[in-house]
Amino acid sequence: MTTATPAEVASARGVDAPTVAVVGAGQLARMMAQAAIGLGVPVRLVTDEPYASAAQVVRDPVVADYRDLSVLRRAVQGCDVITFDHEHVPTEHLRALVAAGHVCRPSADALRHAQDKAVMRRRLDELGLPSPRHRMVEDVAAVKAFAAAGGGYPVVLKATRGGYDGRGVWTVGSDSDAEPAFAAGAPVLAEERVDFVRELAALVARSPSGQIAAYPVVESVQRDGICVEVITPAPGLKPELAVEAQQLAMRIAAELDVVGVLAVELFETRDGGVLVNELAMRPHNTGHWSIDGAVTSQFENHLRAVLDLPLGDPTARSRWTVMVNVLGGSVGSLYDGYPHVLARDPQVRVHLYGKAVRPGRKVGHVTAYGDDLDDVLERARHAAAWFTGDNDRFSSNDMPQMAGT
């Protein structure tokens, strides 16, 4: 691997801002790079996928295996701070980088709570924070005992590491259903299946100095374990519960010493409370609305936080903002959707990630905003459906006439 150091690149380009190394090259890194352009902050992308989403738009990505410590050391050489597009960098690698003088934000000690669900649950229990009933289970017999203690099946089983977007999660209704969770031999966490009203997310950004910016609490709509839609703010959420959720996220960020964005995924329970479902210590899908809908996006505030700059205003710009994910469907060329979507609604915002289309894969998102929630929902859903090919309910007459035709 031969590449110029960040200092050499900065000198050649006349850049005097600190360089941020981003490990990972998915759509989060891509959108982080867009925010970095506005701040004038150089980004060094470290990825093992040369044609990944962010690698298409960031100059001179370092194509390297972040799981190899010696390679990772060389890749981040000369960078001022290291942050992440995902949580999969081995914890021991991060500790070794810090020991060598590198700055990692979030730190290994913080990030391990997002990497390992057992570690997260144990720490939240120590802090007395609300979680679903849970315990580690070593086999099917242990699952059976856990289910019986809570009144029977169903229960939820989670791989403690590596799961996302529904992967590594099993909702089981019998002893035999539980067997696949143990096939890989990895530790498994059992949780009660919560009878919740809906899923919420509280997102905050925190700087090393302790400044915190809290975004409005959103409603997250899930399908098959994948977020499909986010409504900001969560409709009908009692103000006191919204404040409770924000304060919960801020406390977790402070107690775990998170630097950067922290997303706390929550269940709203039928008794009027919330339970912590998952944590993510990076920009998060439930915060994508903020690119177009907030004064300062989650991506800009993540960069401000890891650079210890004053945080920006997280306030929503409109009464309602709706983000709908574009999931891979029957449309092969997403670009072909632009003439209809952009002409029909010039105010809708479209973000495509440069990813190959596969069924169910997140390949982009659309955002709409306004004062009428029903209208905003329809506009965002229509645009997303057109990109996926799920547009049977829309007639060809729905295509607006262009000016001058």
Protein Blocks (a to p, Z undefined) as FASTA:
>chain_A
ZZddfklmmmmnopabdcdddedjdfklmmmmmmmmmnopacddddfbfkbmklmmmghi
acddfklmklmmmmmgoiabdcdfbfkbcfklmmmmmmnopacdddfklmmmmmpmklmm
mmmmmnopacddddddfbfklmmmmmmmnopacdddddfehpaehiapacdfbfklmmmm
mmnopacddddddddfbdcdddddddfkopacdddddddddeehiafbdcdddehiafkl
mmmmmmmmmmmmmmnopacjddddddddfkopacdfbdcddddfklmmmmmmpmbdfklm
mmmmmnopacddfbdfbfbdcdddddddfbfblmlmmmmmmmmmmmbccddehiacdehi
afbdcddddjblklmmmmmmmmmmmmnopamlpcfklpccdehZZ
